[in-house]
Amino acid sequence: MLKLATVAAGAGALGYLLAKQQHGSTGAKRCPFGGTVSNVADSPAAGSASGSEEVIASTYFELIGNTPLVDITAVAAAGTHPGVRLYAKAEFLNPGLSTKDRIMRNIFEKAEADGRLKPGMTIVAASSGNTGAATAMLAAMKGYQAVIITNAKCSAEKCASITAYGARLIITPTGVDYMEEEYKMARENPDWFSVDQYNNAANPEAHYQSTGPEIWAQTGGKVTHFVAAGSTGGTITGVGKYLKEQNPAVQIVMSDPNGSVFYNFWKTLKATGTGVLDKPGKFLVEGVGKNNIPGAMDFGVVDDMIQVSDKDSFTMCKRLAEAEGILAGGSSGLNVAASVQLAASLTGPAVVVTTMPDLGVKYLSKVYNSKWLADNNVAPSNL
């Protein structure tokens, strides 16, 4: 059964909703899905002590972040130590339905503050989809034009969301590096701002400043393991750095799709001090894994890695949807599958936290399409 765990109410969309559900004198909040939500921080938007329940976000921009943790211990494998708790951060509750809203908010704000991004400029971003959607959404909010470059792997739903925000979408042919296309277009257009998400320090900084502190607060500092896949490396680097500063014993575990180059690079880096790039393979999970090493990635914070197949990732998506009512994207399935594997290996009580980076409605034509799954030989195992 799905259970909402600790939630830091504040700017987050669910926080605004929960702020209107106060009851009693215990400080507990009524959960709109039934039951209660504990440890919800008081929000300035929640009204005054006089009992006002007016809760209004002055802009949609304010709803980025402060996503809840959901207790998904029910999906743990049989035989997992009873003291292990498994929580997933519902990043698909951000306005753009993904965790990438966080990094684009920070990238926009820093570039505006130092003058690199000015009114009237066009923003160009290479993306597997979610950063593109977040860029297009924030550009629409702030009055910029946006050009998003992706590849044929990007789902039809993510492509449609990008153009729905008014951005221009370019889909590169197979074999063309879309990051190089971003750099080329920025060079050819001096009044364009290049997001450069794979090398931009504002990417991991966003997670260091928001996602990491939220997890620490929501678990009351009890988190023992954090699990997340990487593409740019922003989440694992930013959250990992923050959590280790709070408690060096926290284990940072990176999940990785079979076929990504990250696993072998990390393994050889750990063993010899020099990471070795192997030949990348094909994988279908979107938004995680890579065929090169981004500048935003810091493997120094990674204690362990777990590889997960496409089939296991999509099987976990099916299980989350059909057994827990959570319709999450393929990378969420990968993260949860890795977390379940990690949890099964633990011999004592632990608090394992992972993220669900985006919403499953972005993949109805793929992850939740039986024909596509069968055609690609990744049909989920029976639950």
Helices and strands as residue ranges (DSSP letters): E 3-4, H 13-18, E 29-30, E 36-37, G 44-46, G 60-63, E 69-71, G 73-75, E 84-90, G 91-93, H 100-113, E 122-126, H 130-142, E 145-151, H 156-164, E 168-172, H 178-188, E 192-194, H 202-206, I 207-211, H 212-218, E 225-229, H 234-246, E 251-257, H 262-272, G 299-301, E 304-308, H 310-324, H 330-345, E 350-356, G 360-363, H 370-375
